[in-house]
Amino acid sequence: MQSKHRIFAEDLLLAAEGEDHFDRVPDSLVLIIFNKLADARSLGRCSAVSRRFNALVPLVDDACLRIDRVIPADDGGDALGLAGAPRPRAVLSHLLKSMLLAVLKPFAHCDAKSGGGGGKHAPQQHHSPAQVLKNFSSIRNLRMELPVSDVGTDDGVILKWKAVFGTTLQSCVILGGTKVEKAAAGTHASMPAAAAESESSGDDSGSIPESFYTNGGLKLRVVWTISSLIAAATRHYLLREIVKEHPTLEQVALTDAQGQGTLAMGRDQLKEFRDKPLAAAAAANRTQVPACNMKLRYAPMLELSDGTRIHGATLVVIKPVGGEAGGIGGGRKELDDFVADAFDGPFREAVGVLSKRRTYLLEMNGF
């Protein structure tokens, strides 16, 4: 609720300048402008310009919020919640348990508090996303952007992911490569996109070479997969208050400035998120990841039509065991469409080429 004594810019100007001709612009047009602006903080500043703007800003349909501060998750305890995991039932189970705590670093999450003083009781200097958005009553499409990506990678490594959540994971696609070579300026690939085989790959069928299992290639892909799932589950957990307080939401996307990953929720996912209780991972600020089936496709070297080369190109498509058919990726066609449209530009092309490769089925326990 606004203070009765709030002073707007118009109060300071109208007396000196007379009639405000901007009042002739209809509200519908002003809302179109505000929806194009979208940035939540800029819209908040607009609301202080006049009483009219103050009444119109909460009615925008589209909002974008760029989060400018993250803090690391607490280091204490089993941050990955594996204590109560079921007994191994798949080839990756032992590998997953042994690697998680040793390899993965605590993931960052956004928080309302600044770390300025370095202590737990440092004064609050930043508003939480929920606080920034609390005065918006009609948001339908929300995009939030973290300042950094969740998953750290070595220089030259490409890692991109997109996940869809309702109350829990519904589907996820991960694209990775150990090295990316851009085509030199002025040169173009003369052939359509194709998977170029190295000498160790054996044949043209898309089989994974034996060296993939012995030189750490499989281990690296497991790390990519688990890291991306934890990042997605952490982002999902952060949205609970926002989704609860904004029943008008129809689309939500939580991305990062580097474009590494996207958590997406549509109308059906948001309804499920509101109606069903969220299962939080033990001792971790994230949603629990269910047991999943994974399809892995691999090419030692992928050459795209623009000349870009991706070494160690890997596509992983993930779906919960026994996933319901109602969500995105529930049926085969829906899942294929989701995978094909997950990324833009050359990465979209890379997914299309890798999707034609031989598929390797893996299974992963929940964590």
Secondary structure, 3 states (H helix, E strand, C coil): CCCCCCCCHHHHHHHHHCCCHHHHCCHHHHHHHHHHHCEHHHHHHHCCCCHHHHHHHHHCCEEEEECCCEEECCCCCCCCCCCCCCCCCCCCHHHHHHHHHHHCCCCEEECCCCCCCCCCCCCCCCCCHHHHHCCCCCCCEEEEEECCCCCCCCCCCEEEEEEEECCCEEEEEEEEECEEECCCCCCCCCCCCEEECCHHHCCCCCCCCCHHHHCCHHHHHHHHHHHHHHHHHHHHHHCHHHHHHCCCCCEEEEEECCCCEEEEECHHHHHHHHHCCCCECCCCCCECCCCEEEEEEEEEEEECCCCCEEEEEEEEEEEECCCCCCCCCCCHHHHHHHHHCCCCHHHHHHHHHHCCCCCEEEEECCC
